[in-house]
């Protein structure tokens, strides 16, 4: 998993605290990360429909829907793609003791184990929402973030869905 996933998840949590768009540069400053790399992650979130970009002087990024409807898996797939992390190359069909292709009609134990692990991993990520992450961060930390963002131009008001969940 790329570091972009971590950055994107943190940005989604931050965006639960605002009603006005937050510029990518401000999010990068908050997390002390590369603005250009973070912008790529935000663009991936935008392409996936998780955030929207607002143009103009007061522009930036906002969540497109309530954070309880955005899962960690949504963010992972937006940033890293929906592909499987393990790709079986049928190594058992190689080398001096290679199995014949007709002997490899079902997945090997390694492939089955990895597929099971991936299914469990995806289910675990699907079960955690951005609201859950924001709740775990805590209202005190999010209040500090709102205040810090407010000092830079974004209004520090709680969004309606954040008010319900903190």
Secondary structure by P-SEA (a helix, b strand, c coil): ccaaaaaaaaaaaaaccccccccaaaaaaaacccaaaaaaaaaaaaaaccbbbbbcccbbbbbccccccccaaaaaaaacccccccccccccccccccccccccccccaaaaaaaaaaaaaaaaaaaccaaaaaaaacaaaaaaaaaaaaaacccccccaaaaacc
